[in-house]
């Protein structure tokens, strides 16, 4: 049981980390820079961490930029305002994601500029034989170490881990929680859930300051990815952009009554 639980938590948080650090804060927002070597290294790490649910940095980055540009409008790739359920939102997002991945959906240059691309590797990682191989690997691990059949209920979560994390934020963080900032969309903060999702739950803060690398704003909020970013910056693996570092004295505005 301990091995299965540790494996699930490791997969959960490694997948979360590459999504929030590399796909979200780097590919979509360029909050920091990195060398071509490290860009490729984190690209491979994304594949290893997400496995069968691998998300292309290019398609994710463009999709997320579209979300910010058209948040909670009919052009938003994922919005609870225009989708009847979590599953219908995920299905619609899946279609848009694959159109972006295949470059069959026309988008303005501002949405594609600077987004990491590695077409050969991405096609290998996205291919169904590759995804099925990962799924069989997860299943074999469970057959070898699961103490009883109940643990196999976790397997589908492994298979769709990457999109699952995105769906949690894009659905629930636009429906539940509190707001530090008045913005033109329904984004909310989910405290203390942000600790469990590597800071992604501080969604209202992020929509108000989309270029800020630390998603926390109030003293009692915590973005677990921010200390990792500071460490990687100190090690010169990445270079934080000046605009991405929040001023210590910045305080969120009070919500209008």
C-alpha contacts under 8 A as a table, 3 or more apart, distances in Angstrom:
res1	aa1	res2	aa2	distance
1	X	4	X	5.25
1	X	5	X	6.18
1	X	145	X	7.36
1	X	146	X	6.15
1	X	147	X	5.91
2	X	5	X	5.18
2	X	6	X	6.04
3	X	6	X	5.20
3	X	7	X	6.03
3	X	145	X	6.95
4	X	7	X	5.04
4	X	8	X	6.15
4	X	142	X	7.05
4	X	145	X	6.67
4	X	146	X	6.25
4	X	151	X	7.84
5	X	8	X	5.13
5	X	9	X	6.20
6	X	9	X	5.15
6	X	10	X	5.95
7	X	10	X	5.09
7	X	11	X	6.12
8	X	11	X	5.20
8	X	12	X	6.01
8	X	154	X	7.89
8	X	158	X	7.59
9	X	12	X	4.94
9	X	13	X	6.11
10	X	13	X	5.46
10	X	14	X	5.91
11	X	14	X	5.31
11	X	15	X	5.86
11	X	49	X	6.50
11	X	50	X	7.50
11	X	158	X	7.42
12	X	15	X	5.44
12	X	16	X	6.14
12	X	158	X	7.98
12	X	161	X	7.06
13	X	16	X	4.82
13	X	17	X	5.91
13	X	197	X	7.91
13	X	198	X	7.87
14	X	17	X	5.04
14	X	18	X	6.37
14	X	49	X	5.49
14	X	50	X	7.67
15	X	18	X	5.51
15	X	19	X	6.21
15	X	46	X	7.22
15	X	49	X	4.98
15	X	50	X	5.04
15	X	161	X	7.07
15	X	162	X	6.42
16	X	19	X	5.12
16	X	20	X	6.10
16	X	162	X	7.47
16	X	165	X	7.01
16	X	197	X	6.73
16	X	198	X	6.72
17	X	20	X	5.36
17	X	21	X	5.67
17	X	22	X	7.73
17	X	198	X	6.83
17	X	225	X	7.36
18	X	21	X	5.20
18	X	22	X	5.10
18	X	23	X	6.46
18	X	42	X	7.58
18	X	45	X	7.34
18	X	46	X	5.46
18	X	49	X	7.26
19	X	22	X	5.78
19	X	23	X	4.83
19	X	24	X	5.93
19	X	46	X	7.53
19	X	162	X	7.42
20	X	23	X	6.02
20	X	24	X	4.83
20	X	25	X	6.03
20	X	198	X	7.28
20	X	200	X	6.98
20	X	225	X	7.75
21	X	24	X	5.94
21	X	25	X	5.20
21	X	26	X	6.36
21	X	225	X	7.20
21	X	229	X	7.89
22	X	25	X	5.96
22	X	26	X	4.93
22	X	27	X	6.04
22	X	42	X	6.81
22	X	43	X	7.79
22	X	46	X	7.78
22	X	57	X	7.74
23	X	26	X	5.89
23	X	27	X	4.87
23	X	28	X	6.38
23	X	57	X	5.32
23	X	60	X	6.53
23	X	61	X	6.33
24	X	27	X	5.82
24	X	28	X	5.18
24	X	29	X	6.56
24	X	60	X	7.74
24	X	61	X	6.73
24	X	64	X	7.56
25	X	28	X	6.06
25	X	29	X	5.14
25	X	30	X	6.12
25	X	31	X	5.75
25	X	32	X	7.83
25	X	213	X	6.93
26	X	29	X	5.43
26	X	30	X	4.36
26	X	31	X	5.77
26	X	32	X	6.33
26	X	33	X	7.53
27	X	30	X	5.98
27	X	57	X	6.04
27	X	58	X	7.14
27	X	60	X	7.81
27	X	61	X	5.16
27	X	114	X	7.87
27	X	115	X	5.32
27	X	116	X	6.03
28	X	60	X	7.33
28	X	61	X	3.99
28	X	62	X	6.63
28	X	64	X	6.29
28	X	65	X	6.19
28	X	115	X	6.61
29	X	61	X	7.78
29	X	65	X	7.85
29	X	210	X	7.50
29	X	211	X	6.43
30	X	33	X	6.67
30	X	211	X	7.95
31	X	211	X	6.12
31	X	212	X	7.00
31	X	213	X	5.98
31	X	240	X	6.35
31	X	241	X	5.87
31	X	243	X	7.86
31	X	244	X	5.45
32	X	238	X	6.33
32	X	239	X	5.24
32	X	240	X	4.16
32	X	241	X	5.08
32	X	244	X	7.50
33	X	238	X	5.58
33	X	239	X	5.10
33	X	240	X	6.50
33	X	241	X	7.24
34	X	38	X	6.07
34	X	39	X	6.25
34	X	237	X	6.51
34	X	238	X	4.68
34	X	239	X	6.35
35	X	38	X	5.34
35	X	39	X	6.15
35	X	237	X	7.87
35	X	238	X	7.64
36	X	39	X	4.99
36	X	40	X	6.24
37	X	40	X	5.32
37	X	41	X	6.19
38	X	41	X	4.74
38	X	42	X	6.04
38	X	237	X	7.13
39	X	42	X	5.36
39	X	43	X	6.10
39	X	116	X	7.88
40	X	43	X	4.87
40	X	44	X	6.25
41	X	44	X	5.23
41	X	45	X	6.18
42	X	45	X	4.74
42	X	46	X	6.01
43	X	46	X	5.13
43	X	47	X	6.62
43	X	57	X	7.56
44	X	47	X	5.09
44	X	48	X	6.31
45	X	48	X	4.99
45	X	49	X	5.91
46	X	49	X	5.18
46	X	50	X	5.88
46	X	51	X	7.94
46	X	54	X	7.06
46	X	55	X	7.87
47	X	50	X	5.43
47	X	51	X	5.44
47	X	54	X	5.61
47	X	55	X	7.84
47	X	125	X	6.65
48	X	51	X	5.34
50	X	53	X	5.32
50	X	54	X	4.85
50	X	55	X	7.53
50	X	161	X	6.71
50	X	162	X	6.01
51	X	54	X	5.37
51	X	131	X	6.85
51	X	134	X	5.83
51	X	159	X	7.89
52	X	130	X	7.28
52	X	131	X	4.19
52	X	132	X	6.80
52	X	133	X	7.79
52	X	134	X	5.19
52	X	135	X	6.03
52	X	158	X	7.78
52	X	159	X	5.54
52	X	160	X	7.00
53	X	131	X	7.20
53	X	158	X	7.88
53	X	159	X	5.93
53	X	160	X	4.98
53	X	161	X	5.82
53	X	162	X	5.22
53	X	163	X	6.84
54	X	125	X	6.81
54	X	126	X	6.64
54	X	162	X	6.49
55	X	59	X	7.52
55	X	60	X	6.57
55	X	126	X	7.71
55	X	162	X	6.75
55	X	163	X	7.83
56	X	59	X	5.28
56	X	60	X	5.85
56	X	101	X	7.26
56	X	122	X	6.29
56	X	126	X	7.68
57	X	60	X	5.13
57	X	61	X	5.69
57	X	115	X	7.38
57	X	116	X	6.19
57	X	117	X	7.07
58	X	61	X	5.20
58	X	62	X	6.25
58	X	101	X	7.17
58	X	112	X	7.85
58	X	115	X	5.64
58	X	116	X	5.58
58	X	117	X	5.55
59	X	62	X	5.37
59	X	63	X	5.97
59	X	97	X	5.96
59	X	98	X	7.58
59	X	100	X	5.33
59	X	101	X	5.00
60	X	63	X	5.03
60	X	64	X	6.01
60	X	97	X	7.11
61	X	64	X	5.28
61	X	65	X	6.26
61	X	112	X	7.82
61	X	115	X	6.24
62	X	65	X	5.13
62	X	66	X	6.27
62	X	100	X	7.47
62	X	111	X	5.38
62	X	112	X	5.78
62	X	115	X	7.31
63	X	66	X	5.17
63	X	67	X	6.34
63	X	77	X	6.94
63	X	96	X	7.77
63	X	97	X	6.61
63	X	100	X	7.53
64	X	67	X	4.87
64	X	68	X	6.42
65	X	68	X	5.22
65	X	69	X	6.19
65	X	111	X	5.93
66	X	69	X	5.07
66	X	70	X	5.99
66	X	71	X	7.80
66	X	75	X	7.92
66	X	76	X	6.54
66	X	77	X	6.97
66	X	111	X	6.90
67	X	70	X	5.37
67	X	71	X	5.08
67	X	76	X	5.12
67	X	77	X	5.96
67	X	78	X	7.08
68	X	71	X	5.20
68	X	76	X	7.99
68	X	207	X	7.33
69	X	76	X	7.88
70	X	73	X	5.58
70	X	74	X	7.69
70	X	75	X	5.69
70	X	76	X	4.93
71	X	75	X	7.78
71	X	76	X	5.29
71	X	79	X	7.29
71	X	184	X	7.93
71	X	185	X	5.97
72	X	75	X	7.85
72	X	76	X	5.76
72	X	78	X	7.81
72	X	79	X	5.35
72	X	80	X	7.65
72	X	81	X	6.23
72	X	82	X	7.51
72	X	185	X	5.69
72	X	186	X	6.98
73	X	76	X	5.35
73	X	79	X	7.60
73	X	81	X	7.86
73	X	82	X	7.63
74	X	82	X	6.69
76	X	79	X	6.19
77	X	92	X	7.33
77	X	93	X	5.60
77	X	96	X	6.79
78	X	82	X	7.90
78	X	83	X	7.62
78	X	89	X	5.81
78	X	90	X	7.49
78	X	92	X	7.38
78	X	93	X	5.87
78	X	170	X	6.69
78	X	171	X	7.94
79	X	82	X	5.60
79	X	83	X	6.22
79	X	89	X	6.98
79	X	170	X	6.86
79	X	171	X	6.87
79	X	174	X	7.63
80	X	83	X	5.05
80	X	84	X	6.91
80	X	85	X	7.25
80	X	86	X	7.50
80	X	89	X	7.18
80	X	170	X	7.79
80	X	171	X	5.78
80	X	174	X	6.85
80	X	175	X	7.40
81	X	84	X	7.78
83	X	86	X	7.39
83	X	88	X	6.11
83	X	89	X	5.29
84	X	88	X	6.49
84	X	89	X	7.42
85	X	88	X	5.26
85	X	89	X	6.27
86	X	89	X	5.19
86	X	90	X	6.25
86	X	167	X	7.24
86	X	171	X	6.40
87	X	90	X	5.00
87	X	91	X	6.14
88	X	91	X	5.07
88	X	92	X	6.19
89	X	92	X	5.23
89	X	93	X	6.06
90	X	93	X	5.08
90	X	94	X	6.03
90	X	163	X	7.80
90	X	167	X	6.49
91	X	94	X	5.05
91	X	95	X	6.53
92	X	95	X	5.26
92	X	96	X	6.52
93	X	96	X	5.18
93	X	97	X	5.96
94	X	97	X	5.05
94	X	98	X	6.23
95	X	98	X	5.35
95	X	99	X	6.30
96	X	99	X	5.07
96	X	100	X	6.27
96	X	105	X	7.93
97	X	100	X	5.17
97	X	101	X	6.10
98	X	101	X	4.78
98	X	102	X	6.02
99	X	102	X	5.23
99	X	103	X	6.03
99	X	104	X	5.24
99	X	105	X	5.26
100	X	103	X	4.86
100	X	104	X	6.30
100	X	105	X	5.60
101	X	104	X	7.78
102	X	105	X	7.80
103	X	106	X	7.30
107	X	111	X	6.70
107	X	112	X	7.59
108	X	111	X	5.76
108	X	112	X	7.16
109	X	112	X	5.20
109	X	113	X	5.76
110	X	113	X	5.50
112	X	115	X	5.66
118	X	121	X	5.69
118	X	122	X	5.96
119	X	122	X	5.05
119	X	123	X	6.07
120	X	123	X	5.44
120	X	124	X	6.53
121	X	124	X	5.17
121	X	125	X	6.16
122	X	125	X	5.01
122	X	126	X	5.87
123	X	126	X	5.08
123	X	127	X	5.90
124	X	127	X	5.34
124	X	130	X	6.92
125	X	130	X	6.15
125	X	131	X	7.34
126	X	130	X	6.96
126	X	131	X	6.89
127	X	130	X	5.39
127	X	131	X	6.41
128	X	131	X	4.95
128	X	132	X	5.95
129	X	132	X	5.15
129	X	133	X	6.09
130	X	133	X	5.12
130	X	134	X	6.48
131	X	134	X	5.22
131	X	135	X	6.35
132	X	135	X	4.94
132	X	136	X	6.12
133	X	136	X	5.17
133	X	137	X	6.19
134	X	137	X	4.98
134	X	138	X	6.31
135	X	138	X	5.19
135	X	139	X	6.22
135	X	158	X	7.90
135	X	159	X	6.06
136	X	139	X	4.99
136	X	140	X	6.06
137	X	140	X	5.12
137	X	141	X	6.29
138	X	141	X	5.17
138	X	142	X	6.44
138	X	155	X	7.23
138	X	158	X	7.44
139	X	142	X	5.15
139	X	143	X	6.21
139	X	155	X	6.99
140	X	143	X	5.01
140	X	144	X	6.16
141	X	144	X	5.15
141	X	145	X	6.20
141	X	146	X	7.87
142	X	145	X	5.25
142	X	146	X	4.93
142	X	151	X	7.78
142	X	152	X	6.88
143	X	146	X	5.94
146	X	149	X	7.18
146	X	151	X	6.18
146	X	152	X	7.54
147	X	151	X	7.56
148	X	151	X	6.23
148	X	152	X	7.98
149	X	152	X	5.52
149	X	153	X	7.81
150	X	153	X	5.86
151	X	154	X	5.89
151	X	155	X	7.79
152	X	155	X	5.31
153	X	156	X	6.79
154	X	157	X	5.45
154	X	158	X	6.84
155	X	158	X	5.21
155	X	159	X	6.54
156	X	159	X	5.01
156	X	160	X	6.51
157	X	160	X	5.43
157	X	161	X	5.51
157	X	164	X	7.59
158	X	161	X	5.12
160	X	163	X	5.85
160	X	164	X	5.88
161	X	164	X	5.05
161	X	165	X	6.31
162	X	165	X	5.47
162	X	166	X	6.65
163	X	166	X	5.05
163	X	167	X	6.05
164	X	167	X	5.08
164	X	168	X	6.24
165	X	168	X	5.27
165	X	169	X	6.66
165	X	197	X	7.89
166	X	169	X	5.45
166	X	170	X	6.01
167	X	170	X	5.10
167	X	171	X	5.75
167	X	172	X	7.95
168	X	171	X	5.59
168	X	172	X	5.70
168	X	173	X	7.37
169	X	172	X	5.56
169	X	173	X	5.00
169	X	174	X	7.53
169	X	200	X	6.89
169	X	201	X	6.38
169	X	203	X	7.63
170	X	173	X	5.90
170	X	174	X	6.27
171	X	174	X	5.55
171	X	175	X	6.63
172	X	175	X	5.07
172	X	176	X	5.74
173	X	176	X	5.74
173	X	177	X	6.88
173	X	187	X	5.92
173	X	188	X	5.14
173	X	189	X	6.27
173	X	190	X	6.41
173	X	201	X	6.46
173	X	203	X	6.26
173	X	204	X	7.98
174	X	186	X	5.11
174	X	187	X	4.46
174	X	188	X	5.61
175	X	186	X	6.99
175	X	187	X	7.41
175	X	188	X	7.06
176	X	188	X	6.44
176	X	189	X	7.68
176	X	190	X	6.93
177	X	188	X	5.29
177	X	189	X	5.18
177	X	190	X	4.86
177	X	191	X	7.22
178	X	188	X	5.38
178	X	189	X	5.30
178	X	190	X	6.89
179	X	182	X	7.15
179	X	187	X	7.55
179	X	188	X	5.21
179	X	189	X	6.08
179	X	204	X	6.02
179	X	205	X	7.83
179	X	255	X	7.14
180	X	189	X	7.91
180	X	204	X	6.86
180	X	205	X	6.69
180	X	252	X	6.00
180	X	253	X	6.67
180	X	254	X	6.65
180	X	255	X	6.27
181	X	204	X	6.71
181	X	205	X	6.84
181	X	208	X	6.41
181	X	252	X	6.54
181	X	253	X	6.13
181	X	254	X	7.13
181	X	255	X	6.22
182	X	208	X	7.80
182	X	255	X	6.40
182	X	256	X	7.72
183	X	186	X	7.63
183	X	187	X	7.86
183	X	204	X	7.94
183	X	207	X	7.42
183	X	208	X	6.31
187	X	203	X	5.82
187	X	204	X	4.66
187	X	207	X	6.94
188	X	201	X	7.97
188	X	202	X	7.05
188	X	203	X	5.49
188	X	204	X	4.42
188	X	205	X	7.81
189	X	194	X	7.80
189	X	201	X	5.61
189	X	202	X	4.39
189	X	203	X	5.19
189	X	204	X	5.35
189	X	205	X	7.11
190	X	193	X	5.34
190	X	194	X	6.03
190	X	201	X	5.08
190	X	202	X	6.17
190	X	203	X	7.68
191	X	194	X	5.74
191	X	195	X	7.86
191	X	201	X	7.14
191	X	202	X	7.47
191	X	221	X	7.40
192	X	195	X	6.01
192	X	196	X	7.73
192	X	221	X	7.87
193	X	196	X	5.29
193	X	197	X	6.58
193	X	201	X	6.11
194	X	197	X	5.12
194	X	198	X	6.05
194	X	199	X	4.54
194	X	200	X	5.81
194	X	201	X	4.07
194	X	202	X	5.96
194	X	222	X	7.33
194	X	223	X	6.88
195	X	198	X	5.45
195	X	199	X	5.81
195	X	201	X	7.75
195	X	222	X	6.68
195	X	223	X	6.60
195	X	224	X	6.27
196	X	199	X	7.63
197	X	200	X	5.61
197	X	201	X	6.34
198	X	201	X	7.70
198	X	223	X	6.21
198	X	224	X	5.10
198	X	225	X	5.58
199	X	202	X	5.85
199	X	215	X	6.37
199	X	216	X	7.52
199	X	222	X	6.88
199	X	223	X	4.15
199	X	224	X	5.74
199	X	225	X	6.35
200	X	203	X	6.11
200	X	215	X	7.56
200	X	223	X	7.79
202	X	205	X	5.61
202	X	206	X	6.44
202	X	215	X	5.96
202	X	216	X	6.59
202	X	223	X	7.83
203	X	206	X	5.01
203	X	207	X	6.17
203	X	215	X	7.75
204	X	207	X	5.12
204	X	208	X	6.19
205	X	208	X	5.22
205	X	209	X	6.21
205	X	210	X	7.95
205	X	215	X	6.07
205	X	216	X	6.91
205	X	217	X	6.72
206	X	209	X	5.10
206	X	210	X	4.91
206	X	211	X	7.81
206	X	212	X	7.24
206	X	215	X	5.68
207	X	210	X	5.23
209	X	212	X	5.63
211	X	243	X	6.98
211	X	244	X	5.44
212	X	215	X	6.68
212	X	243	X	6.98
212	X	244	X	4.21
212	X	245	X	6.04
212	X	246	X	6.23
213	X	226	X	6.93
213	X	244	X	5.05
213	X	245	X	6.20
213	X	246	X	7.59
214	X	217	X	7.87
214	X	223	X	6.48
214	X	225	X	7.83
214	X	226	X	5.35
214	X	244	X	7.74
214	X	245	X	7.14
214	X	246	X	6.97
215	X	222	X	7.93
215	X	223	X	5.89
215	X	226	X	7.75
216	X	219	X	7.85
216	X	221	X	5.28
216	X	222	X	5.50
216	X	223	X	5.51
217	X	221	X	6.55
217	X	250	X	7.84
217	X	251	X	6.78
217	X	252	X	6.63
218	X	221	X	5.41
218	X	251	X	6.97
218	X	252	X	7.28
219	X	222	X	7.88
223	X	226	X	5.62
223	X	227	X	7.95
224	X	227	X	6.39
224	X	228	X	7.42
225	X	228	X	5.28
225	X	229	X	6.28
226	X	229	X	5.04
226	X	230	X	6.28
227	X	230	X	5.00
227	X	231	X	6.17
228	X	231	X	5.03
228	X	232	X	6.17
229	X	232	X	5.15
229	X	233	X	6.09
230	X	233	X	5.02
230	X	234	X	6.13
231	X	234	X	4.99
231	X	235	X	6.20
232	X	235	X	5.02
232	X	236	X	6.24
232	X	237	X	5.32
232	X	238	X	5.85
233	X	236	X	4.97
233	X	237	X	5.93
233	X	238	X	4.90
233	X	239	X	5.33
233	X	240	X	6.37
234	X	237	X	7.71
235	X	238	X	7.67
236	X	239	X	6.42
240	X	244	X	6.67
240	X	245	X	7.30
241	X	244	X	5.33
241	X	245	X	7.04
242	X	245	X	5.64
243	X	246	X	7.49
246	X	250	X	7.24
247	X	250	X	5.52
